[in-house]
């Protein structure tokens, strides 16, 4: 847990930095969210559904926060921000590079009056580079990074992930960077400037996809629910829904085949090359088998196979009522 008197200050709107503050708030920090007068955070209007006058989206990532409204165009507003910086541990902002410098609220200016301040800038493309002057959005960064290119049906169009993955990933990377900076400050006694961006965070999430291209020149493609290197690792249509198979190695693959068909297939070493002729059989078998039979198979394969619904989140601590 963080010390109870730690304060994180949020200076602008957005969901990725909002998630970052939510997680830090769970660790015991006090979070002061700074919003624009009148309309407030953009996500307040991101509905339906609404709970009262606020969207469920806003409430989902802003619980346990304090909010204030500050007019940055008013000298009194910038003065208030400067005073807040003196008593805060962390400041996170998402203005275009240089914008806060024009207001006297950049890192160089605030560090003179608040040397303890960890100043984190979250932008679309980073503080430097040919695109740094552009604003950033989740879907744009998802497209530019290549995430949309590898998401969607094998023979279909690129698809945006079902949630704001770029915002979420950037929030988590920001949180990690802030935590590391706090540890560094324990040694030095001084704050520092952190540069996080939507694009760099999403590119980092490409992991093996990027490594495949950089090391072997393999161009990324869409696989639907399947995996380019692991087989079988995908979803199948069954009578009452969908089935997901996740056999991560040869031994697991053989176990799934034995439970599924009664055969101990010996084509493990060539299964990736022969996935196309194999899957029509797999798909047909999945579609005709009774749901009760699948439930028995889930147990026998040690959950390498499962349906796409589960009561587990409700019965564990994953979902909680605030």
Buried (B, 14 or more C-beta within 10 A) or exposed (E): EBEEEBBBBBBBBBBBBBBBBBBBBEEEBBBBBBBBEEEBBBBBBBBEEBEEEBBEBBBBBBEEBEBEEBEBEEEEBBEBBBEBBEEBBBBBBBBBBEBBEEBBBBBEBBBEEBEBBBBBBBBBBBBEEEBBEEEBBBBBBBBBBBBBBBBBEEEEEBBBBEEBBBBBBBBBBBBEBBBEBBEBBEEEEEBBBBBBBBBBBBBEBBEEBBEBBEEEEEEBEBBBBBBBEBBBBBBBEBEEEBBBBBBEEEEBBBBBBBBBEEEEBEEBEEBEEEBEEBBEEBBEEBEEBEEEEBEEBBEBBEEBBBBEEEEEEEEEEEEEEE
